[in-house]
Structure formats: C-alpha cells, structure tokens
Amino acid sequence: MLSDEGYVAMLSDAEYEVDGPLPTRKRRSRSLWQRVAGARRWFRAFRRTRPFWGGTWMMVGGWVILHYAMAPLQLLIAHGLASMGGYLFGGGLMACGFVVWMAPKQRFTFGVIGALLAIASLIGSNLGGFFVGMLVGVIGASMTLGWGDKKPRRRDRKRAASVPGASR
C-alpha cells in the first residue's frame, strides 16, 4: 500500500512500515556544455582508433566522382551500362571509406580496393571526376594503407615495464 508520507511493503504476511518519502531515482541533469564535451570526447576517441582521415578522403573522392557522373535517368538508360561507371566507381569508393571507418581491421583490404577503384575511375568515369576525385580517392586510400595503431606514450611504456608480471 502506498501512502503520502511513506510506503508499506507486504512480506510473508507481515507489514513493515517505512518512514520517509517514497524512494525516487534522481535524474542527473547535464548542461549543454557537458553534453557537448562528452560528444567531443567520444568523437576524439572514434577518430583516433581508426583511419578516420583516410576514410573521409576516400568518401570525398567517391562523392566527387559520383557528382560529375550524375545524369538524368533517361540518358543513363539510353546509354546502357557504359554510363553506370561513375555510379559504380564513386559509390564503391564511398563504400570503401565507410567500411574503413566501421571495421578498422579491414583497412588494408579496403584501402587497396579503394585505390584500384579510384585509378579505374580515370577510364570509366569522366577522367575520374576530372582528376580531382581520382586524386583525392588515391590520397585517402594511401592514408588508409599507411595508418597504424597508436603507440603508447613513453611514460606509459615505462609504467607498464615497472609493473611486475607485465609482458612486453
């Protein structure tokens, strides 16, 4: 039974009264700046644990290739599969950039595929977005291939070495 000043719990045919207000869970209200700071910390951790800039440049290069290849649907149908190169190369390059963001362990595979798509777009799609999309895609793919996990700081390595039983 509930009352205004407290609550009563029924346990094994016995009544226990508890004095005081009903237990409520207080919700922590966070200010806008705290939420922004938390989002910024999350984004920094996201950016530092994957080839973020390589994936970003691959997606930008794919967008440029796709942008220059956009044509009305009637024109695409009239030309057949030959006009789909821009969509395939640009979309594939954008997909490679997204996969690199979401699965950083696959960076080598999708970096190579992204570089091949960017180079092949030179022939298959308006000179690779008039060379701009191709160059940006190749730069992004090379950044993805060259990315490696962040090494621990020197003081962290010394601290780990001083802990007994720590393996190197």
SEMAR-503776 format. One record per residue (C-alpha): residue number from 1; x, y, z. Coordinates in nm, 2 decimals. Layout:
- NUM  X  Y  Z
...
//
This chain:
- 1  0.00  0.00  0.00
- 2  0.12  0.35  -0.08
- 3  0.08  0.65  0.14
- 4  0.18  1.01  0.11
- 5  0.45  1.00  0.37
- 6  0.59  0.66  0.31
- 7  0.52  0.32  0.17
- 8  0.43  -0.02  0.32
- 9  0.57  -0.34  0.19
- 10  0.40  -0.68  0.24
- 11  0.64  -0.96  0.30
- 12  0.53  -1.31  0.42
- 13  0.21  -1.19  0.58
- 14  0.39  -0.92  0.78
- 15  0.36  -0.55  0.73
- 16  0.66  -0.32  0.76
- 17  0.62  0.05  0.75
- 18  0.90  0.27  0.63
- 19  0.91  0.63  0.74
- 20  1.00  0.90  0.50
- 21  0.92  0.98  0.14
- 22  0.89  0.73  -0.14
- 23  1.22  0.63  -0.29
- 24  1.28  0.81  -0.61
- 25  1.56  0.80  -0.85
- 26  1.71  1.14  -0.92
- 27  1.79  1.20  -1.28
- 28  2.12  1.38  -1.33
- 29  2.06  1.68  -1.55
- 30  2.35  1.76  -1.76
- 31  2.41  2.10  -1.90
- 32  2.45  2.16  -2.27
- 33  2.83  2.22  -2.23
- 34  2.87  1.88  -2.05
- 35  2.68  1.71  -2.33
- 36  2.90  1.88  -2.60
- 37  3.21  1.79  -2.41
- 38  3.10  1.43  -2.38
- 39  3.02  1.42  -2.76
- 40  3.36  1.57  -2.83
- 41  3.54  1.31  -2.62
- 42  3.35  1.03  -2.80
- 43  3.44  1.17  -3.14
- 44  3.80  1.21  -3.05
- 45  3.82  0.85  -2.93
- 46  3.64  0.74  -3.25
- 47  3.88  0.94  -3.47
- 48  4.19  0.82  -3.30
- 49  4.11  0.45  -3.31
- 50  4.06  0.41  -3.68
- 51  4.19  0.55  -4.01
- 52  3.94  0.84  -3.99
- 53  4.10  1.08  -4.24
- 54  4.18  0.82  -4.50
- 55  3.82  0.70  -4.49
- 56  3.70  1.06  -4.51
- 57  3.91  1.14  -4.81
- 58  3.80  0.82  -4.99
- 59  3.44  0.92  -4.93
- 60  3.50  1.27  -5.06
- 61  3.68  1.14  -5.37
- 62  3.39  0.90  -5.43
- 63  3.14  1.18  -5.39
- 64  3.33  1.40  -5.65
- 65  3.34  1.11  -5.90
- 66  2.97  1.04  -5.84
- 67  2.88  1.41  -5.86
- 68  3.04  1.45  -6.20
- 69  2.88  1.13  -6.33
- 70  2.52  1.23  -6.23
- 71  2.30  1.25  -6.53
- 72  1.92  1.22  -6.59
- 73  1.78  0.87  -6.57
- 74  1.66  0.88  -6.93
- 75  2.01  0.95  -7.05
- 76  2.15  0.66  -6.84
- 77  1.90  0.42  -6.98
- 78  1.97  0.53  -7.33
- 79  2.35  0.47  -7.30
- 80  2.32  0.14  -7.11
- 81  2.58  0.00  -6.87
- 82  2.86  0.22  -7.01
- 83  2.71  0.52  -6.83
- 84  2.70  0.34  -6.49
- 85  3.07  0.36  -6.44
- 86  3.06  0.68  -6.24
- 87  2.80  0.54  -6.01
- 88  2.99  0.22  -5.96
- 89  3.33  0.38  -5.91
- 90  3.21  0.67  -5.70
- 91  2.97  0.46  -5.49
- 92  3.23  0.18  -5.44
- 93  3.49  0.44  -5.33
- 94  3.24  0.59  -5.08
- 95  3.15  0.24  -4.95
- 96  3.52  0.16  -4.90
- 97  3.57  0.47  -4.70
- 98  3.27  0.39  -4.48
- 99  3.38  0.03  -4.43
- 100  3.72  0.15  -4.32
- 101  3.56  0.37  -4.06
- 102  3.34  0.09  -3.92
- 103  3.59  -0.20  -3.95
- 104  3.94  -0.06  -3.90
- 105  4.09  -0.41  -3.90
- 106  3.99  -0.44  -4.27
- 107  4.18  -0.12  -4.36
- 108  4.44  -0.29  -4.58
- 109  4.18  -0.48  -4.80
- 110  3.95  -0.18  -4.85
- 111  4.25  0.06  -4.89
- 112  4.37  -0.15  -5.19
- 113  4.02  -0.18  -5.33
- 114  3.97  0.19  -5.29
- 115  4.29  0.27  -5.46
- 116  4.20  0.04  -5.75
- 117  3.86  0.20  -5.78
- 118  4.00  0.55  -5.78
- 119  4.25  0.47  -6.05
- 120  4.00  0.28  -6.26
- 121  3.77  0.58  -6.24
- 122  4.01  0.76  -6.46
- 123  3.90  0.54  -6.76
- 124  3.54  0.46  -6.65
- 125  3.41  0.79  -6.52
- 126  3.48  1.13  -6.68
- 127  3.85  1.11  -6.62
- 128  3.80  1.02  -6.25
- 129  3.59  1.32  -6.17
- 130  3.82  1.54  -6.38
- 131  4.12  1.41  -6.20
- 132  4.01  1.57  -5.87
- 133  3.80  1.27  -5.74
- 134  4.07  1.03  -5.85
- 135  4.35  1.21  -5.68
- 136  4.15  1.26  -5.36
- 137  4.05  0.89  -5.36
- 138  4.41  0.78  -5.41
- 139  4.53  1.00  -5.13
- 140  4.26  0.87  -4.90
- 141  4.34  0.51  -4.99
- 142  4.71  0.56  -4.93
- 143  4.64  0.73  -4.59
- 144  4.43  0.42  -4.50
- 145  4.70  0.18  -4.60
- 146  4.96  0.38  -4.41
- 147  4.76  0.40  -4.09
- 148  4.87  0.21  -3.78
- 149  4.76  0.17  -3.43
- 150  4.87  0.45  -3.20
- 151  5.18  0.36  -3.00
- 152  5.17  0.40  -2.62
- 153  5.34  0.71  -2.49
- 154  5.69  0.67  -2.34
- 155  5.58  0.72  -1.98
- 156  5.30  0.46  -2.03
- 157  5.56  0.21  -2.16
- 158  5.78  0.28  -1.86
- 159  5.49  0.24  -1.62
- 160  5.39  -0.09  -1.79
- 161  5.75  -0.21  -1.77
- 162  5.77  -0.14  -1.40
- 163  5.47  -0.35  -1.31
- 164  5.58  -0.70  -1.21
- 165  5.45  -0.98  -1.43
- 166  5.37  -0.74  -1.72
- 167  5.46  -0.89  -2.06
- 168  5.63  -0.69  -2.33
//
